[in-house]
Amino acid sequence: MCDLCANGLSRRTFISAAAVSALSPSLLRALALGSAERPWLELAMEAWRWVEAARIDTPDGATWPADPTDPESVGYTLYTHSPGVIPFALELHYATGDERYLNAAVQGATHLAARVDEVQDAGLYTGLAGSDAIESNDIISGTAGTGLALLHLGRALRYDNALETAEGAGRRLLQRAVETPTGLRWDMWPGYAREMPNFSHGTAGIAYFLATLHRATGERAFLDAGLAGARYLTSQATLDNTGYRIFHSRPGGEDLYYLSWCHGPVGTNRLFHQLGEITGDPEWHDWVARGARGVMDTGIPETRTPGFWDNISQCCGTAGAAEHFLTLHRTTGNAGYKAFVDRLNTDLVQRASTAGTPAGAGRKWTQAEHRVQPELLVAQTGHMQGAAGVGKYFLHMDAMEERGEGPRVVFPDDPW
């Protein structure tokens, strides 16, 4: 998502390997939170206090600007804006039982409902999922993400036409598939000049939707297309020892490897896990493990790579990687994944800041959202880029440590 037209590389290193490796998890907690009984919950609440300090009350409810220093940055995408704050508030309510968080979620939803006619685009992360006129194929803004949202709405709200409409989206994607010698691939939209094969804009996300659609309908054509997409991706993977990574884009990004949700194994592993669950074929779960190894072998977070820059977000950075490895630890019990989570947590806590915020206003995370604009540093409130996504991750840490549980608010593109 971060740089659809990116050229060139940037590299910023903020933490030395020696400093990070010296911090044990217990020392990390002591530095961050003193003697808090539930340190991850406390961190999440500090993230919330910073987000909530930017709240704008409206006649219809409440909203939150993406950038608190810019009141005009109010918007309606799950990716960047106030819709991503609402799930964070809901998870805080689940974790604490405090009605204030539930009230904030209700007020945010009420404001969105009053503004729904202002949302022009379709898509799961950047629009009003469910529109019929969708040119993009992808998860973030197009047919695949909209189809996932429809499947979710059909289950959650018993929306009668949702499954039929999702099937129509799937058939459109079958028609738009590009045949290759090793399987099927999809571009972000027909005729788009660059191929981005991973989850957010390409084959991995689209094949994930088609596999999920098969799970809902039983129609073999959707599963066959999902499998063909996965086979294409494995044919494009760069294998290093026991891990894999898949290039960011071509032309121009064949040697660039992102690591997190948008263009890296953290996102693409969702397809492989889903296929493993559907088919029972252990090969696909093996690919999940290879993707995890491919990320761990890079040396992040102590070492910043060209595809893992000064970004803490769920989309492109540390929180997204930590979320994935926490999930893998919870579902497999692998201690190596937990050790990696501890290192990622160290990075997230060290990058938190209270600089420039009023006393008691919590913690924020300042980052470079765009790889090709490393000088553009902003502290954001949203889910995929900002404190809501970081805070929500800390709530998942709290749920795992306190109750051995996973997330309570699960997005449609999460197969776990």
Secondary structure, DSSP 8 states (H G I E B T S, - for coil): -TTTT--S------S-HHHHHT--HHHHHHHHHTT-SSHHHHHHHHHHHHHHHT-EEETTEEE--SSTT-GGG----TTTSGGGHHHHHHHHHHHH--HHHHHHHHHHHHHHHHHGGG----STTTS-TT-S-----STTTSHHHHHHHHHHHHHHH--TTHHHHHHHHHHHHHHH-EEETTEEE--SSTT-SSB--STTTSHHHHHHHHHHHHHHH--HHHHHHHHHHHHHHHHH-EEETTEEE--SBBTTBTT----STTTSHHHHHHHHHHHHHHH--HHHHHHHHHHHHHHHTTTTTTS-BTTB-S--STTTSHHHHHHHHHHHHHHH--HHHHHHHHHHHHHHHHHEE-TTS-TT---EEEEESSTT-TT-EEE-BSSSSBHHHHHHHHHHHHHHHHHS---SS--TT---
